[in-house]
Amino acid sequence: MTLVNKIPCTIVTGFLGAGKTTLVRHVVENAKGRRLAILVNEFGDVGFDKSFLAACGVEGCTEDSIVELPNGCICCTVADDFVPALETLLSRAEPPEHILIETSGLALPKPLVQAFQWPAIRSRVTVDGVVAVVDGPAVAAGAFAEDPEALAAQRAADQSVDHDNPLEEVFEDQLLCADLVVLNKADLIDAATRARVRGEVEGHLPRAVKVVETANGAIDPLVLLGLGAAAEDDLASRPSHHGEGEDHDHDDFETVALPVRPAVTAADLAARVEKAAEAEGVLRIKGFAEVEGKPMRLVVQGVGRRVAHHFDRPWRAGEARDGKLVVIGLKGFDQDAVAAALAG
């Protein structure tokens, strides 16, 4: 099938906190005038990722070029949210030359790729490639991998135990669909650990897929854009834990948006977030807040017990400085403990 006149789309997938938004922002900052559009999906109630992208202040990265699909998983709302949003972009007087689609950290990419077979968009767009972003230190710590020996011991002790690991399943499905894997935060692990992590990631891949190591999502856009995968025509080589037409939900996870008071210092808020992340079942914390006496907005991101923060842009005139943090965790995580920690 010819790809002439089709607008290429790159799907950026990856687990919570892997660095997808940072990578997308880097691509936009280095697009050299290429007309890009971004569809960003949030699993939570605060449009944090769109705000972070729109704050980059470079040509082509404006509010109009970024479309947010909030409150859910893009792979579950294809008909209601994704396809109409894509059609809106395509109907513009000057449609984008390339579309970047950043999924939520809990999304399965294959249902999204399948959506490109819909008649309304099939003749107009193609999946240029699926890029899976992997958090190197998290994988090194065993955050998304089963321990075969421990699992065998559990089964021997109690045959009735449910051994399903929803995190491992999401992680694997994202890799199984990938045309390129970005091993991010490679600078935070040593060479031997990087080699071990690469081996583990490659062990999940069903076919030959290139693995690229990066730090802070910094990668030449030419590496990501122009893969020419036409993934919508190559579904058979992308296995999944979820069968064709099988329902997919996120009952294993939940999210809550919490207000956060102004911080005395950035380090003060980072310490509160780090303490909140210690609550059982917390996977990811992200958001923004005010620091007393500072004209800039503070962005905070926590993955596991690793917390990073930076000032991303000045507060706008008349803008409410109500700090908010989105907390994503396993079903039933201790929200009271998280709220108490954030309150200080």
Secondary structure, DSSP 8 states (H G I E B T S, - for coil): ---TT-EEEEEEEESTTSSHHHHHHHHHHTSTT--EEEEEE-SSSS-HHHHHHHTT-STT-SGGGEEEE-SS-GGG-IIIIIHHHHHHHHTSSS--SEEEEE--TT--HHHHHHHTTSHHHHTTEEEEEEEEEEEHHHHHTTTT---HHHHHHHHHH-TT-----HHHHHHHHHHHT-SEEEEE-GGGS-HHHHHHHHHHHHHH-SS--EEEE-STT---HHHHTT----GGG-GGGS--SS-TT-----TTEEEEEEEE--BSSHHHHHHHHHHHHTSTTEEEEEEEE-BTT-SEEEEEEEETTEEEEEEEEE--TT----EEEEEEEETT--HHHHHHHHH-
